[in-house]
Amino acid sequence: MSVSDSVRWGRVMTLAKQYKQLASQALARARSAKSGEQVEWQRLSELYMQLAEQAERNARKDATNDPILGRSR
């Protein structure tokens, strides 16, 4: 694994952790929100967890083409 790959891996994993933290914060807000707002905060928490899962899946992918660099790795 090259240095750029490990940096990229670390950044994506950090992103997944950030999404999980946001999900936790949204869930905490749901617990203290008015009844009409609770469902919205809970849904936001679920969506952040989905983003975290996607970030983790993306980190595990072995992409052969880098769209930014325009070449194969």
GISUL-V886850 format. One record per backbone hydrogen bond with DSSP energy under -1.0 kcal/mol. CO is the residue of the C=O (numbers start at 1). NH is the residue of the N-H. If there is no record, write none. Layout:
# GISUL-V886850
CO;NH
CO;NH
This chain:
# GISUL-V886850
2;6
3;7
4;8
5;9
6;10
7;11
8;12
9;13
10;14
11;15
12;16
13;17
14;18
15;19
16;20
17;21
18;22
19;23
20;24
21;25
22;26
23;27
24;28
25;29
26;30
27;31
28;32
34;37
34;38
37;41
38;42
39;43
40;44
41;45
42;46
43;47
44;48
45;49
46;50
47;51
48;52
49;53
50;54
51;55
52;56
53;57
54;58
55;59
56;60
57;61
64;73
66;70
71;66
